[in-house]
Amino acid sequence: MIKRFIRRVLGLPAHAPQRVPRARHALRREALSSSALKVCDVLRDAGYSASVVGGAVRDLLLDIAPKDYDVATDARPEQVKPLFRRALLIGRRFRLVHVMLGPETVEVSTFRAADAGTTDKDEHGRVLRDNVFGSQEEDARRRDFTVNALYFDPATEEIIDYHGGLADLRRHVLRMIGDPETRYREDPVRMLRAVRLAAKLGLTIESGTRAPIRRLAPLIEHVPPARVFDEMLKLLLSGHASACVRQLREEGLSKGVLPLLDVILEQPLGERFVTLALAQTDERVRTERSVSPAFLFAALLWHEVLAAWKTRQAKGERPVTALEAAMDSVLDAQFEKLALTRKLTATMREVWAMQPRFEQRGGQRPMRLLEAPRFRMGYDFLALRAASGEVSAELEAWWRAFQQADADSRRAMLLPDTGPRKKRRRRRRRKDPGVEVPEQA
């Protein structure tokens, strides 16, 4: 009993791995992409082992089309690269090979192992450097959840299962490999990943896996912002963003991910606005239409900008100056948690700055706004505001008709120009250098 307890705490397999034959699962070689099959076949022909691993196996077993394929092998990166005409070595912390076959890229990783003598951790237990090759069993132990530690061998069509991931998948349970608290301390992003996978795949987070999350949520503050941003982007573009955000709050993670997210969602108009934005994003992802991360983050943070803008105007600041300052303050708060790129924030600013301009429907202002590079995104944002009840439906309907109308109809639609007029600057008369100015007595 003691030995079983120690093995469970350390994440060691309780028995030899299950090699589940083709007759006991639904996954077939033909279900893989041609590129993933070719990579496995080439590695095997060269004398190495090769299996498809991780999310691709999990998704195929759930009848979900994988977005990409990962292959795990005992070949070292420098042995993998020469086998393929188009292959790149990438990564600092751990070397990987990206094999490019047509439009698809297959990621090939060498089996990894945890070595207590070389693993470098910070004071919170987060792994900083860990670059040790190992066996398939050690590689499986290193993975986060049991459903992500399934290996499919295309040659035999067997599933190799070290941690009961196949049974967990059939029971729709998400369970951490090893001691959950230790694994979360090693990489706090796993807490966000647990929420994303549970919401996306309809899995229930196992009680032991769920228990430490709320208490350890502050550890996310010590993760590099770029990694948090990448995970947040995956979460928001998973096609199940609404469910993910709800579960983030339930698990106590929202404050550690997007500062002030709780405040946004507690505002009646703000909650409806964010809910609509997430629902629209989910619908676009599911129908395989393009999604702009800038638009989504602009929607998530808009009511913080709006509140700060109104506060500054109430103190007597001019509208344009107040809006610029409000955008600065909200984005500065986000930079501490998320590595928002300049390109992303520039687009967000354009969308936000466009909103008061939609109120001006007289003179040449509507014509100039129509020519703005981000007009369509700005209009979609206006439509979202109208759908949430923040602005009138009449304003959105006017702009919808205006952009579709011909030139004559547009001129007829213009309202009396009541917008602020620019003050004309008086031109100072220059002295003629050829004319002498008489001295005054």
ZICOR-V183790 format. One record per residue. N is the residue number from 1. PSI is psi in degrees with one decimal (none if undefined). BURIAL is + if it has 24 or more other C-alpha atoms within 12 Angstrom, else -. Layout:
n->(N;N)
psi->(PSI;PSI)
burial->(BURIAL;BURIAL)
This chain:
n->(1;2;3;4;5;6;7;8;9;10;11;12;13;14;15;16;17;18;19;20;21;22;23;24;25;26;27;28;29;30;31;32;33;34;35;36;37;38;39;40;41;42;43;44;45;46;47;48;49;50;51;52;53;54;55;56;57;58;59;60;61;62;63;64;65;66;67;68;69;70;71;72;73;74;75;76;77;78;79;80;81;82;83;84;85;86;87;88;89;90;91;92;93;94;95;96;97;98;99;100;101;102;103;104;105;106;107;108;109;110;111;112;113;114;115;116;117;118;119;120;121;122;123;124;125;126;127;128;129;130;131;132;133;134;135;136;137;138;139;140;141;142;143;144;145;146;147;148;149;150;151;152;153;154;155;156;157;158;159;160;161;162;163;164;165;166;167;168;169;170;171;172;173;174;175;176;177;178;179;180;181;182;183;184;185;186;187;188;189;190;191;192;193;194;195;196;197;198;199;200;201;202;203;204;205;206;207;208;209;210;211;212;213;214;215;216;217;218;219;220;221;222;223;224;225;226;227;228;229;230;231;232;233;234;235;236;237;238;239;240;241;242;243;244;245;246;247;248;249;250;251;252;253;254;255;256;257;258;259;260;261;262;263;264;265;266;267;268;269;270;271;272;273;274;275;276;277;278;279;280;281;282;283;284;285;286;287;288;289;290;291;292;293;294;295;296;297;298;299;300;301;302;303;304;305;306;307;308;309;310;311;312;313;314;315;316;317;318;319;320;321;322;323;324;325;326;327;328;329;330;331;332;333;334;335;336;337;338;339;340;341;342;343;344;345;346;347;348;349;350;351;352;353;354;355;356;357;358;359;360;361;362;363;364;365;366;367;368;369;370;371;372;373;374;375;376;377;378;379;380;381;382;383;384;385;386;387;388;389;390;391;392;393;394;395;396;397;398;399;400;401;402;403;404;405;406;407;408;409;410;411;412;413;414;415;416;417;418;419;420;421;422;423;424;425;426;427;428;429;430;431;432;433;434;435;436;437;438;439;440;441)
psi->(-43.0;-41.4;-40.4;-39.7;-45.7;-42.4;-36.9;-42.1;-40.9;-2.9;20.0;146.0;138.8;-19.5;-179.9;151.5;145.8;129.7;95.9;116.0;166.8;-35.7;-17.3;9.6;166.7;-0.5;130.8;156.6;-39.3;-16.7;-20.7;159.1;154.7;-33.7;-44.2;-40.2;-44.1;-43.1;-46.0;-43.0;-41.7;-43.5;-41.7;-40.8;-27.1;1.0;12.0;161.4;153.0;127.2;145.4;137.1;159.7;-139.0;-33.9;-44.9;-47.0;-48.8;-41.3;-37.6;-23.1;10.8;35.7;134.2;120.4;145.3;-28.7;171.5;138.1;137.2;132.1;139.1;163.8;-1.9;141.0;155.6;-41.5;-15.0;-26.8;-47.0;-45.5;-13.4;-12.4;142.7;-41.0;97.7;142.6;137.6;128.0;167.0;143.4;-53.2;-38.6;128.7;132.6;165.7;126.5;115.3;122.0;117.8;104.5;-134.1;-6.8;144.3;124.1;127.6;125.1;123.4;145.5;141.8;134.2;157.8;151.4;126.2;109.4;-25.9;-20.4;-13.4;125.2;120.7;155.8;-174.5;-15.4;-2.7;1.8;132.0;127.1;-43.3;132.5;93.4;73.3;129.9;153.8;-154.5;173.5;-38.3;-43.2;-36.3;-41.7;-37.4;-29.6;-22.3;159.1;-59.9;153.4;-35.3;-12.8;3.3;35.2;131.3;128.8;121.2;108.2;-25.3;-41.2;-11.2;31.1;149.6;124.7;118.4;111.1;-22.7;20.8;25.9;-33.9;-42.1;-40.6;-39.3;-40.9;-28.6;-0.6;49.6;136.9;115.5;135.9;144.0;123.9;-166.2;117.2;-44.0;-44.2;-43.4;-37.0;-36.6;-35.7;-39.7;95.4;-20.5;-21.1;-27.0;-41.5;-38.8;-36.8;-43.9;-45.2;-48.6;-39.9;-44.9;-41.9;-40.5;-1.7;35.4;154.2;127.8;121.5;144.2;-43.2;-32.4;-33.2;-33.6;-45.8;-7.3;-52.2;-40.2;-33.5;-0.1;-38.6;-17.9;-21.9;-24.8;-21.8;0.5;139.0;133.9;-33.0;-38.7;-39.6;-41.5;-44.6;-43.3;-38.3;-38.3;-43.6;-41.2;-47.0;-24.0;21.7;-12.6;-1.6;38.7;-39.3;-46.9;-37.2;-45.5;-40.9;-42.7;-30.6;-44.1;-41.6;-34.7;-0.8;26.0;-11.7;-41.2;-26.5;-6.7;-64.4;105.8;139.7;8.7;-39.2;-41.6;-42.4;-47.7;-15.9;-12.9;128.8;-51.8;-39.7;-40.7;-43.4;-40.6;-49.7;-41.1;-43.6;-41.3;-44.0;-39.2;-41.5;-40.1;-45.1;-42.2;-39.1;-40.4;-43.9;-29.2;11.3;37.1;158.1;147.8;134.1;115.3;-35.0;-43.1;-43.4;-46.4;-34.2;-38.7;-42.1;-33.4;-1.9;-43.1;-20.8;-41.1;-44.7;-44.0;-44.1;-36.8;-47.7;-38.4;-43.6;-38.5;-36.3;-24.8;1.8;3.8;149.1;146.9;-47.8;-45.3;-40.3;-39.3;-42.8;-43.7;-37.5;-43.1;-42.2;-47.1;-41.2;-43.5;-35.1;-39.0;-34.2;-34.7;-25.6;-24.3;-33.6;138.6;68.4;127.8;159.6;-37.8;-41.2;-48.6;-30.7;-42.2;-41.7;-43.6;-42.7;-43.8;-44.6;-45.7;-23.0;-24.7;-48.1;-23.0;-23.9;-20.1;-19.2;106.8;25.0;164.1;-146.0;-2.1;-46.1;-37.1;-44.6;-38.5;-37.4;-28.6;-2.4;139.3;-33.6;24.4;-46.9;-40.5;-40.3;-39.4;-42.4;-36.3;-42.0;-42.5;-36.8;-40.9;-39.0;-41.1;-29.1;-5.4;9.2;-37.4;166.1;146.5;-27.9;-38.4;-45.4;-40.6;-37.9;-46.5;-30.9;-43.5;-38.0;-43.4;-20.3;-11.3;161.9;176.4;-45.3;-42.9;-37.3;-43.9;-36.6;-25.3;-17.9;138.6;164.8;135.7;107.2;7.4;165.1;135.8;144.4;136.5;133.0;131.2;128.3;128.4;128.9;134.0;130.2;147.9;138.7;117.8;-19.2;-5.3;127.7;134.8;120.6;141.3;142.2;139.9;none)
burial->(-;-;-;-;-;-;-;-;-;-;+;+;+;+;-;-;+;+;+;+;-;-;-;-;+;+;+;+;+;-;+;+;+;-;+;+;+;+;+;+;+;+;+;+;-;-;-;-;+;+;+;+;+;+;+;+;+;+;+;+;+;+;-;-;-;+;-;+;+;+;+;+;+;+;+;+;+;-;+;+;+;-;+;+;-;-;+;+;+;-;-;-;-;-;+;+;+;+;+;+;-;-;-;-;+;+;+;+;+;+;+;+;+;+;-;-;-;-;-;-;-;-;-;-;-;+;+;-;-;+;+;+;+;+;-;+;+;+;+;+;+;+;+;+;+;+;+;+;+;+;+;+;+;+;+;-;+;+;+;+;+;+;+;+;+;+;-;+;+;-;-;+;+;+;+;+;+;+;+;+;+;+;+;+;+;+;+;+;+;+;+;+;+;+;+;+;+;+;+;+;+;-;+;+;+;+;-;-;+;+;-;+;+;+;-;+;+;+;+;+;+;+;+;-;+;-;+;+;+;+;+;+;+;+;+;+;+;+;+;+;+;+;+;+;+;+;+;+;+;-;+;+;+;+;+;+;+;+;+;+;+;+;-;+;+;-;-;-;+;+;+;+;+;+;+;+;+;+;+;+;+;+;-;-;-;-;-;-;-;-;+;+;+;+;+;+;+;+;+;+;+;+;+;+;+;+;+;+;+;+;-;-;-;-;-;-;-;-;+;-;-;+;+;+;+;+;+;+;-;+;+;-;-;+;+;+;+;+;+;+;-;-;-;-;+;-;+;+;+;+;+;+;+;+;+;+;+;+;+;+;+;+;-;-;+;+;+;-;+;+;-;-;-;+;+;-;+;+;+;+;+;+;+;+;+;+;+;+;-;+;-;-;-;-;+;+;-;+;+;+;-;+;+;-;-;-;-;-;-;+;-;-;+;+;-;-;-;-;-;-;-;-;-;-;-;-;-;-;-;-;-;-;-;-;-;-;-;-;-;-;-)
